[in-house]
């Protein structure tokens, strides 16, 4: 599966109101400096010390938002 990695700060910039909220991110332990990744289905995963945890998902036209914000392509 392909992903795009980003920081928690970048993730916070692309989230829409009907998706995760800032309080949801904080509750999942996401900070501006967290490493997160999104797959092509919109699933959001956060990097933990020994694994990745799924914390939610993006909806709608997230593909363009993710690529525009990060400057990365799916890899």
Secondary structure, DSSP 4 states (H G I P E B T S, - for coil): --EEEEEHHHHHHH--TTS--HHHHHHTT--TT-EEEEETT-EEEEE-SSSEEEEEE--SSHHHHHHHHH-----
